[in-house]
Amino acid sequence: MIEDNVDQICKQLDQELIKRGLSRRDALKLAGVGAASFLLNPSQASAATKAVASSDIKAKIVIVGGGAAGCSIASLLVNKLNNPDVTVIEPNPQSVSYQPGQTLIAAGVWNPEDIVGESKDFLPSEAKWVKDSVVEFDPDHSKVVTANNGEIKYDFLIVATGLQLNYEKIEGLSRDIIGTNGISSVYFPEGAAKTWPLMQEFITSAKSGKKVEGVFSHPNTPIKCGGAPKKIMYLTHARLKEADARKNATLTFYPNGGKMFGVPEYHDAIVKQFEARDMKWHYKHNLVAVDIGKKMATFDHKYLVKGEWDADLEEFDMIPQVKQVDVPFDFLHVTPPMSAPDVVKASPLAWQRGSASKGGWVELHKETLQHTRYANVFGLGDVAGIPMGKTGGSVRKQYTVAAQNLIDVMEGKSPSAKYGGYTVCPLITGIGTVMLAEFDWSKKPTPSFPLDPTKERWIWWILKVYMLKPMYFYGMLKGRA
Ligand SMILES: Cc1cc2nc3c(=O)[nH]c(=O)nc-3n(C[C@H](O)[C@H](O)[C@H](O)COP(=O)(O)OP(=O)(O)OC[C@H]3O[C@@H](n4cnc5c(N)ncnc54)[C@H](O)[C@@H]3O)c2cc1C
C-alpha cells in the first residue's frame, strides 16, 4: 500500500522533472535530501530507523498527541522495541493531515483534500490508539486523565500535543469569522480553504480598477512555521501579478518583531525580495483588534522616543512607547497568537519561569528533549519549550533523538542523542520559486547542499510541492525518514 502510493507520487514527480530535463536521482541529489532517498527505492528503510538502536526493554509508554510528532515517534518506537507497549491518545481522526500544504490550498495550488491524512492509516497498528483527549497531566503520579476513558497510567510519557491557536485573543475575532469580511488565515485547514475564494475576490476587485489594501499580520508569540505569514503574502502578490492586477493593490506586512527573519542572511534576502516586489512592511506592530464591519485592523505599535541625556552613559535614555494604529483592509491575513494547549499550560510540565512560561510550553532540556524535572517525560514538536523549531522539519530531526533518549533512560542509561536545533522553512516566494531557509541554534544558514541558500530556486519548489509530502506521509510518519 505504502509502496503503491509512493510509486504513484513518484510518477507525478518524474513527469514534472522530465519537463526540466532532470532524472529523479539528479533532482534528489540537487535538492540534497538524503532522507528522501526512499523515493528512489520505496521498500528501502532509511536514516531514521538506522539512527536508533533496537532494544528488548519493556515499559508502558503513553504518547499524548498523534500528529506529526506523536505519530512519527510511535512508529519508530514500535519498530525499535522488541516488546512494544505504546499507547497514543489522540482525538482527531485526521491528526496527521499535512499542515504545510495549507499555504498552497490558500493560494489555489492544491485542493483541501490533497493534505488529508487519516490517522488510522498512519498510527502504527502495533500501538494502542485511544481516541480521546487528555484533560489533565499528573506527572507526580505518572498518569494522565482523559475526557472519556478515565485515568491512564504510564511508565514513560511523551508529550506531542502541538500548539493552540488563540484567535480570540484578538478583540473582535474568532475562528468562525475567518473566511468572512475579507479576513483569512492559513493556520487551520478550513481557514486555508476559505482563504482562496477571499484572495480571488480581492484580486477581482483590484482587476476592476479599485485601489485595494492587503494587510498581513505576525503576532507577538512564538508561532509554528514562522515563514507562513510571509508565504501567503508572496503568493497573494504572485496571483495579483498573474491577473495583471498588482498595480491596484498595496500589500503591507505588520510583524510584531523588528526583522524579517532571525538569521541575518535570510533577513537581508527577504528585504531585497520585498523591495523587488514593491511589498511594504512596518515592524513592531502587533494585531490586537479587528472591526469586521468597518474592515479595520488595530495594531499596538511599539517605538522608542528620546528621553533625557544620561551623563554617566553619555547617551540619551530611550523611552519605550506604545500607540494604537488603525489600518483599513480589503484582505486581511491573520496569524493568530499561539501557545501550548491550555491543558499543558496548566500542568506541572509547563515552564515555571521566563518567557517560555508565558506560552506554557513543556520544560525540556533543549538537546535531549527530556523534561527538566520529570525524568520519565519527554516532549517534542510544536509544544516543546525549546528555542525555535516549531516546524515539521524540526520534528523530523527531533523524533529520532527523543526515541533514542527514551530507550536509553528505559535501559537505565543517560540520554545519548542530541538535537542541534535544526529547522527548515521552505519560504515560498512565488508560484514556482522557494528559498529553502535551513538553520539551527547558531542562527547561521545550515544548507544541506552547497548552493547559495539565500537564492529563490525552482528546484526547492519541486521539493516543496512534490517531494516533501510523500516524504512526510511515507517516510517520517512511518518512522523511517
Ligand atoms: C500553515 C502552516 C504551514 C506550515 N508550513 C510548514 C513548512 O513549510 N515546513 C515545515 O516543516 N513545517 C510547516 N508547518 C509546521 C508543521 O506542520 C508543524 O510544526 C508540525 O505539524 C508539528 O507537529 P506536532 O505533532 O507537534 O503538532 P500537530 O501535528 O499539530 O499534532 C498535535 C496533535 O496533538 C493532538 N492533541 C492536542 N491536544 C491534545 C490533548 N489534550 N490530548 C490528546 N491529543 C491532543 C492534536 O489533536 C493533534 O493531532 C506548517 C504549519 C502550518 C499550520
Boltz pocket constraint, residues with backbone or C-beta under 6 A from the ligand:
constraints:
  - pocket:
      binder: B
      contacts: [[A, 64], [A, 65], [A, 66], [A, 67], [A, 68], [A, 69], [A, 70], [A, 89], [A, 90], [A, 91], [A, 92], [A, 95], [A, 96], [A, 97], [A, 98], [A, 99], [A, 100], [A, 101], [A, 102], [A, 103], [A, 132], [A, 133], [A, 134], [A, 135], [A, 160], [A, 161], [A, 162], [A, 163], [A, 186], [A, 187], [A, 188], [A, 224], [A, 225], [A, 228], [A, 341], [A, 343], [A, 380], [A, 381], [A, 382], [A, 383], [A, 389], [A, 390], [A, 391], [A, 392], [A, 393], [A, 394], [A, 395], [A, 424], [A, 425], [A, 426]]
      max_distance: 6.0
